[in-house]
């Protein structure tokens, strides 16, 4: 499969960018009604700029009955009235661009709400009519029997009887989310028209929800079929053509495809999409932390190091869904079992095919493995993805319905409701976190800004430092052998610089030997602290405490200059 060079990939704005995911309804309330909205988000864009991220990914904002967090859409060309309107979105995009932030839109391609006008027309229309053929109908529920039920805790079948239509309709997700019929050219054109609409409004990229499931064929899992890839190539072509017509840069097309890497590869072919989430890597990272052993992670990275070059992969630790591990299809069952055994805080919090907990509670509130995992995320090839609140170590709210435990209001200040909203408690979209150790009145942006050693300031410090290091954004990737089973080590190298990364994913101190003979005699200094180390040699030793990490610059090189160089340079300490 052809691949782009690092230089070519760097020509796109998203190469090495850091993406911040947020749920607009839960991020910031601008009008005091208890529900986050676009105006509230606009008011908090300065915070995201300060943090050092490059792009903001919003979960769906279209009109919806909200039975699945907005992923059940009734009007693709609208903004839910709780959030604002199209004018408010235009204002948000304009302000984001003024700050240098890109705005990503969550595009739900696979299904609609059963309240969508398309579906209501379909169920009342005659069999075989153009309206009925917008969705997938059968006279029984036996078709596509090899396709797994994705929401196994809520559904026991991919089919639902509709008494009005007198037929069963397909729903790979919840029963109120009927699947669109992509074998129908009219459906394809309708969704391409939706793409045009949002490109015209200035959206910079799209997270393409649930793309493996667009087409169905008997005798398959109905995932990633050739017909799906053919449509996505058409989608890419349409997006590029529209951007050229408008005289603007190409938009990012980012695939949510929860599949093994070899099955996800075709989505990022040169004529298809630009990037895909690497959920298999996420599972391997958690398995490595769970057991303090990195051999499986190292093998995974070694096998797919060419695929992980440049911007091909988006790298999440957590997101708005459960930590997806799958049924043995995404990663080997032994990886799933390592996670099951290694995280006692996951017990009782399994949902569908994964763990329904936020990052910090899953790690028992320990900031050390939290930082270690993010140090990997920020230094591996691709686009790191941060889920809102994880930069604070925000907690969750077990017991809320579905995945709402991970979708509670952002904590901003020590004021009531964590500064999310001034509305009375009954009006809040979801309750704020009040559990000991995670109380929003103590664990919030304002408090952590004021504490030099806080997790938030660590994230900012690390992200701003990363901006000076082109090797971490678009450099080559080379794994290094080392002498400790709990340490992962590698080189990131660009024309400008060489960076050595080592991360101890075990709960015990580690002393390890690294072969740096390729850089024999060259200067080595720690990036984040500026401390000098012994010159590079064949027998170069590093000591890492439990869950410790380090980035080193190899050679006599200075960080990249930029318009923000003075502010960024403050994050790079020059003394030990």
C-alpha atoms as one frame of an Amber mdcrd trajectory, in Angstrom:
protein
   0.000   0.000   0.000   1.448   3.422  -0.916   2.334   5.745   1.924   3.082
   9.425   2.187   6.428  10.716   3.393   6.720  12.645   6.623   7.334  15.825
   4.630   4.171  15.304   2.598   2.102  14.554   5.676   3.441  17.652   7.399
   1.854  19.773   4.686  -1.584  19.070   6.186  -2.728  21.052   9.209  -3.644
  17.917  11.122  -0.221  16.286  10.938   0.756  15.698  14.558  -2.050  17.908
  15.836  -3.542  17.388  19.287  -7.320  16.904  19.241  -9.475  17.779  22.235
 -12.815  15.977  22.377 -15.715  17.542  24.227 -19.460  17.127  24.603 -20.964
  20.597  24.055 -23.934  19.859  26.346 -21.548  19.052  29.196 -18.717  21.533
  28.652 -19.895  25.047  29.499 -23.332  26.621  29.969 -23.448  30.065  28.390
 -27.078  31.014  29.054 -27.662  29.571  32.527 -30.296  26.967  31.623 -28.252
  24.044  32.998 -27.221  22.720  29.585 -23.876  23.340  27.924 -24.117  25.192
  24.639 -22.118  26.685  21.778 -21.909  30.102  23.394 -20.491  28.570  26.565
 -17.952  26.667  24.489 -16.969  29.854  22.664 -16.287  31.508  26.018 -13.942
  28.639  26.956 -11.938  28.502  23.721  -9.272  30.681  25.333  -8.714  27.874
  27.845  -8.175  25.323  25.076  -5.758  27.712  23.369  -3.921  28.145  26.684
  -3.791  24.360  27.172  -1.999  23.937  23.866  -4.339  21.772  21.792  -4.785
  22.294  18.053  -8.323  21.172  17.292 -11.685  20.888  19.034 -13.845  17.862
  18.261 -17.491  18.296  19.180 -19.763  15.306  19.591 -22.998  15.660  17.553
 -24.732  19.027  17.766 -27.616  18.370  15.337 -31.263  18.188  16.309 -32.003
  14.932  18.105 -34.325  13.335  20.694 -31.080  12.640  22.635 -31.742   9.003
  23.355 -28.099   8.270  22.503 -26.168  11.428  23.261 -27.085  13.087  19.980
 -25.950  10.201  17.801 -29.623   9.706  16.941 -30.145  12.577  14.513 -33.451
  13.951  13.225 -32.075  16.800  11.080 -28.537  16.739   9.683 -28.552  20.416
   8.702 -29.448  21.914  12.056 -28.177  22.734  15.522 -30.082  21.362  18.503
 -31.970  24.309  20.055 -30.499  23.485  23.478 -27.073  24.309  22.032 -27.909
  27.407  19.991 -28.358  27.849  16.268 -26.367  28.006  13.054 -25.415  31.613
  13.714 -23.973  30.626  17.102 -21.986  27.897  15.377 -20.659  30.367  12.799
 -19.539  32.660  15.624 -17.865  29.748  17.413 -15.962  28.673  14.305 -14.833
  32.232  13.582 -13.539  32.725  17.148 -11.786  29.347  17.111 -10.021  30.239
  13.878  -8.920  33.575  15.321  -7.202  31.596  18.086  -5.630  29.163  15.623
  -7.933  26.293  16.638  -9.582  23.940  14.160 -13.159  22.717  14.644 -14.138
  19.098  14.016 -17.714  17.947  13.487 -19.084  14.517  14.408 -20.807  13.180
  11.268 -23.089  10.186  11.895 -23.215   8.345   8.579 -24.552   4.906   9.457
 -27.962   5.615  10.984 -30.542   8.189  11.946 -33.076   8.550  14.730 -36.344
   6.691  14.190 -37.907  10.144  14.544 -36.119  11.420  11.425 -38.501  12.428
   8.652 -36.760   9.969   6.336 -37.642   7.034   8.590 -41.197   8.180   9.244
 -41.743   8.419   5.500 -40.132   5.007   5.025 -42.298   3.148   7.523 -45.516
   4.578   6.063 -44.515   4.160   2.421 -45.207   1.130   0.257 -42.714  -1.723
  -0.019 -40.219  -1.110  -2.790 -40.904   2.633  -2.848 -38.004   5.124  -2.904
 -39.001   6.263   0.593 -39.016   2.731   2.052 -35.659   1.990   0.440 -33.879
   4.658   2.483 -33.511   2.001   5.184 -32.816  -1.746   5.347 -36.015  -3.844
   5.646 -36.714  -7.581   5.755 -39.734  -9.812   6.326 -37.893 -11.716   9.079
 -34.966 -11.169  11.431 -32.640 -13.851  10.032 -30.481 -11.841   7.638 -26.836
 -11.001   8.376 -26.696 -13.476  11.241 -22.894 -13.260  11.441 -22.939  -9.560
  12.262 -22.350  -9.178  16.035 -24.810  -7.296  18.218 -22.775  -4.253  19.207
 -24.934  -3.020  22.100 -25.279  -6.427  23.707 -26.328  -5.005  27.097 -29.333
  -3.292  25.516 -30.235  -5.340  22.450 -30.428  -9.052  21.670 -30.868  -8.618
  17.913 -29.850  -6.308  15.071 -33.459  -6.317  13.843 -36.591  -4.598  15.124
 -40.201  -5.216  14.078 -42.100  -2.145  12.924 -45.879  -2.653  13.049 -46.591
   0.246  10.719 -44.282  -0.989   7.964 -45.105  -4.635   8.623 -41.407  -5.478
   8.333 -38.224  -5.675  10.364 -35.626  -2.921  10.012 -31.883  -3.215  10.608
 -30.214  -1.370  13.501 -26.563  -2.171  14.235 -26.811   0.106  17.251 -29.892
   0.808  19.383 -33.375  -0.014  18.124 -34.271   3.658  17.812 -31.329   4.122
  15.402 -32.318   2.464  12.096 -29.496   1.867   9.601 -29.529   3.797   6.355
 -29.522   1.746   3.142 -26.301   2.670   1.355 -27.137   0.324  -1.501 -29.572
   3.074  -2.432 -27.787   5.800  -4.495 -30.243   8.366  -3.146 -29.003   7.722
   0.393 -25.396   8.189  -0.690 -26.184  11.458  -2.413 -28.192  12.711   0.572
 -25.256  12.145   2.919 -22.785  13.731   0.503 -25.082  16.746   0.458 -24.865
  16.862   4.270 -21.069  16.836   3.960 -21.218  19.787   1.552 -23.463  21.723
   3.927 -21.018  21.582   6.828 -17.940  22.208   4.701 -19.678  25.349   3.444
 -20.082  26.508   7.061 -16.351  26.320   7.704 -15.980  23.026   9.551 -12.311
  21.914   9.413 -12.781  18.183   9.703 -15.128  15.315  10.390 -15.023  12.435
  12.791 -16.922   9.820  10.774 -18.982   7.795  13.214 -19.390   4.022  12.832
 -18.129   3.877   9.265 -17.440   0.112   9.037 -21.167  -0.662   9.028 -22.444
   1.293   6.021 -23.050  -1.779   3.831 -24.198  -5.305   4.629 -23.562  -8.616
   2.895 -24.537 -12.153   3.867 -21.831 -14.412   5.254 -19.790 -11.518   6.706
 -19.527  -9.504   9.903 -20.881  -6.610   7.808 -17.828  -4.533   8.645 -15.484
  -2.742   6.287 -16.876  -4.256   3.103 -15.461  -3.258  -0.320 -18.646  -1.299
  -1.002 -18.041   0.754   2.142 -14.535   1.649   1.025 -15.789   2.569  -2.433
 -18.269   5.025  -0.915 -15.614   6.520   1.374 -13.377   7.142  -1.633 -16.311
   8.968  -3.167 -16.753  10.912   0.080 -13.089  11.920   0.054 -13.316  13.038
  -3.553 -16.462  15.035  -2.871 -14.912  16.767   0.153 -11.747  17.650  -1.753
 -13.744  18.979  -4.705 -15.930  21.100  -2.418 -12.921  22.578  -0.635 -11.293
  23.429  -3.966 -14.478  25.163  -5.100 -14.452  27.264  -1.931 -10.735  27.992
  -2.175 -10.015  26.543   1.273  -7.687  23.867   2.607  -8.789  20.245   2.604
 -10.861  19.051   5.566  -9.761  16.169   7.764 -11.697  12.905   7.389 -11.154
  10.814  10.520 -12.573   7.311  10.743 -14.103   5.703  13.795 -13.442   2.097
  12.865 -13.127  -0.191  15.907 -11.300  -2.911  14.012  -7.871  -4.564  14.095
  -5.190  -2.392  12.533  -4.855  -4.568   9.421  -8.600  -4.144   8.828  -8.432
  -0.411   9.545  -5.568   0.105   7.071  -7.772   0.482   3.988  -9.588   3.438
   5.551  -6.380   5.447   5.425  -5.387   4.535   1.897  -4.147   7.499  -0.096
  -7.385   7.927  -2.016  -9.696   7.222   0.913  -9.634   8.878   4.362  -6.847
  10.792   6.050  -6.751   9.084   9.427  -8.407   6.540  11.714  -8.492   5.997
  15.455  -6.070   3.318  16.593  -8.228   1.569  19.186  -6.057  -1.526  19.104
  -3.109   0.536  20.323  -5.282   1.902  23.138  -6.066  -1.627  24.314  -2.375
  -2.596  24.216  -1.417   0.494  26.238  -3.857  -0.379  28.998  -2.780  -4.024
  28.973   0.850  -2.938  29.368   0.022  -0.720  32.363  -2.191  -3.415  33.865
   0.663  -5.891  34.095   3.713  -3.635  33.957   5.040  -5.548  30.975   5.501
  -4.154  27.473   6.367  -7.130  25.235   2.920  -7.300  23.588   2.880  -3.518
  23.131   6.356  -3.591  21.627   5.390  -6.398  19.234   2.290  -4.478  18.197
   4.259  -1.304  17.501   6.973  -3.238  15.710   4.554  -5.020  13.393   2.725
  -1.843  12.492   5.484   0.770  12.725   5.131   1.592   9.034   1.388   2.046
   9.447   1.891   4.350  12.403   3.926   6.852  10.412   2.860  10.461  10.275
  -0.791  11.376  10.586  -2.247   8.014   9.714  -3.554   7.321  13.198  -5.439
   9.244  15.837  -4.432   8.119  19.321  -7.071   8.103  22.065  -6.802   6.891
  25.649 -10.426   7.543  26.525 -13.428   9.115  24.847 -17.189   9.525  25.289
 -17.775   5.777  24.887 -16.653   2.843  26.974 -13.018   1.719  26.730 -13.696
  -0.684  23.869 -11.859  -3.998  24.024 -14.117  -6.099  21.848 -15.018  -9.748
  21.525 -11.552 -10.985  20.595 -11.742  -9.385  17.166 -10.105  -6.008  17.923
  -7.176  -7.431  19.912  -6.257 -10.964  21.015  -8.262 -12.292  23.944  -5.114
 -12.390  26.087  -4.895  -8.600  25.858  -8.508  -8.287  26.981  -7.844 -10.619
  29.900  -4.793  -8.620  30.979  -6.956  -5.516  31.207  -9.695  -7.402  33.044
  -7.236  -8.749  35.593  -5.103  -5.637  35.946  -7.747  -3.025  36.700  -9.772
  -3.945  39.790 -11.555  -0.571  39.532 -13.142  -1.822  36.311 -15.055  -4.538
  38.147 -18.787  -3.918  37.862 -18.253  -1.241  35.211 -18.255  -3.302  32.034
 -20.655  -2.115  29.336 -21.164  -3.745  25.959 -17.611  -4.715  24.940 -15.590
  -2.492  27.229 -15.060  -0.608  30.495 -17.382   2.264  31.340 -15.000   4.354
  33.443 -13.005   7.536  33.003  -9.243   7.384  32.892  -8.390   8.659  36.367
 -10.778   6.426  38.383  -9.664   3.459  36.281  -6.089   4.217  37.374  -7.218
   4.614  41.012  -6.511   8.324  40.887  -2.760   7.744  40.588  -1.256  10.564
  38.464   1.923   8.594  37.680   0.497   6.031  35.209  -1.762   8.819  33.917
   1.286  10.912  32.992   3.164   7.876  31.659   0.339   6.982  29.273   0.019
  10.562  28.075   3.799  10.841  27.668   3.468   7.929  25.250   0.437   9.428
  23.561   2.192  12.757  23.014   5.343  11.162  21.608   4.038   8.322  19.412
   3.408   9.012  15.707  -0.045  10.356  14.977  -2.639  12.707  16.445  -3.024
  12.506  20.235  -6.629  12.810  21.427  -7.593  14.192  24.849 -11.060  13.662
  26.310 -12.345  16.723  28.139 -11.543  16.685  31.846  -8.841  14.038  31.551
  -6.252  16.825  31.707  -7.569  17.415  35.254  -7.879  13.769  36.281 -11.651
  14.253  36.392 -13.763  11.498  37.929 -16.918   9.776  36.759 -20.411   9.204
  38.164 -21.163   5.456  38.338 -24.836   4.606  38.222 -25.922   7.058  35.577
 -27.633   5.560  32.515 -25.712   4.081  29.623 -22.396   5.939  29.129 -23.469
   9.079  31.016 -21.122   8.165  33.866 -18.275   9.418  31.631 -20.120  12.487
  30.316 -20.647  14.674  33.364 -20.158  18.485  33.399 -16.688  19.949  33.047
 -15.269  21.380  36.274 -14.105  24.994  35.872 -14.080  26.680  39.289 -14.838
  26.075  42.963 -18.209  27.728  42.540 -21.467  25.825  42.675 -21.698  23.049
  40.054 -17.982  23.423  39.458 -18.640  26.644  37.542 -20.330  24.703  34.744
 -23.705  26.410  35.208 -25.550  28.722  37.589 -28.816  26.820  37.052 -30.561
  24.986  39.917 -29.549  21.352  40.320 -32.760  19.846  38.813 -32.088  21.694
  35.544 -28.530  20.439  35.059 -27.951  18.225  32.034 -26.135  15.756  34.327
 -24.984  15.989  37.951 -21.447  17.287  38.558 -18.887  15.083  40.267 -19.047
  15.345  44.068 -17.324  12.069  45.077 -14.417  12.328  47.537 -11.137  12.760
  45.701 -12.870  14.043  42.569 -15.194  16.751  43.926 -15.595  19.416  41.253
 -15.204  22.202  43.810 -11.645  21.043  44.456 -10.681  19.303  41.207 -11.243
  21.989  38.599  -9.414  24.215  36.141  -9.068  27.241  38.437  -7.573  25.258
  41.328  -5.188  23.295  39.146  -4.022  26.399  37.291  -2.888  27.797  40.620
  -0.916  24.671  41.606   2.448  24.436  39.887   2.628  20.645  40.168  -0.946
  19.916  39.081  -1.866  17.432  36.379  -3.332  20.270  34.311  -0.120  22.274
  34.378   1.805  19.114  33.520  -0.344  18.652  30.404   0.134  22.276  29.352
   3.875  22.145  30.006   4.212  18.926  28.016   2.009  20.058  25.117   3.768
  23.396  24.784   7.130  21.635  24.862   5.916  19.223  22.200   5.202  22.165
  19.880   8.917  22.919  19.803   9.754  19.365  18.777   8.964  18.675  15.100
  10.306  15.144  15.500   7.347  14.311  17.776   4.835  15.701  15.286   6.024
  14.199  12.032   9.318  12.408  12.599  10.200   8.832  11.785   9.646   6.147
  14.386  12.176   3.501  15.459  11.763   1.108  18.350  14.808   0.514  20.528
  15.613  -2.655  22.387  16.181  -2.230  26.088  17.003  -4.475  28.996  13.874
  -4.004  31.147  10.530  -5.797  30.536   8.489  -2.839  31.813  10.122  -0.138
  29.677   9.168   0.866  26.128  11.769   2.948  24.276  11.997   4.462  20.819
  13.494   7.166  18.638  11.549   9.942  16.902  13.701  11.572  14.223  13.155
  14.408  11.761  15.547  16.492   9.688  15.666  18.973  12.555  16.250  16.740
  15.546  16.429  13.326  17.164  14.445  12.530  20.308  14.808   9.492  22.521
  11.732   8.408  24.492  11.623   5.892  27.329   8.569   5.143  29.468   8.380
   2.804  32.451   4.886   1.286  32.493   5.556  -0.809  35.574   4.943   0.092
  39.200   8.585  -0.596  40.095  11.746   1.391  39.453  13.641   0.381  36.343
  17.253   0.669  35.266  17.722  -0.117  31.606  20.469  -0.175  28.986  19.934
   1.402  25.570  22.136   0.996  22.522  22.741   4.550  21.270  25.834   3.654
  19.222  24.198   5.183  16.132  24.669   8.549  17.870  28.026   7.752  19.498
  29.517  10.705  21.365  26.605  13.083  20.758  25.199  15.283  23.483  22.086
  14.044  25.343  19.878  16.305  27.430  16.454  15.890  28.938  13.788  17.893
  27.110  11.326  18.873  29.809  13.925  19.791  32.402  16.997  20.630  30.322
  19.317  18.426  32.405  22.449  17.118  30.661  23.040  13.349  30.532  26.108
  11.288  29.545  26.901  11.378  25.836  25.342   8.701  23.631  27.102   5.332
  23.579  26.511   1.644  22.956  25.963   1.027  26.666  23.847   4.001  27.684
  21.930   3.575  30.922  18.779   5.266  32.132  17.014   5.045  35.472  13.247
   5.511  35.615  11.206   5.396  38.809   7.809   3.684  38.896   5.630   4.883
  35.982   8.325   7.387  35.072   9.189   8.624  31.592  11.700  10.844  29.866
  12.192  12.612  26.537  15.822  13.328  25.564  17.247  15.448  22.772  20.202
  13.793  21.072  22.723  16.079  19.424  23.367  19.801  19.489  19.990  21.153
  18.448  17.709  23.956  19.456  13.888  23.792  19.666  11.924  25.050  16.693
  11.164  28.757  16.670   7.597  29.966  16.282   5.450  33.038  16.806   4.814
  31.738  20.328   8.423  30.853  20.980   8.841  33.056  24.045   5.776  31.656
  25.776   6.608  28.103  24.805  10.231  28.436  25.807   9.089  29.237  29.342
   7.865  25.638  29.528  11.363  24.327  28.860  13.349  24.627  32.062  17.038
  25.218  31.477  18.366  24.215  34.870  18.151  21.117  37.010
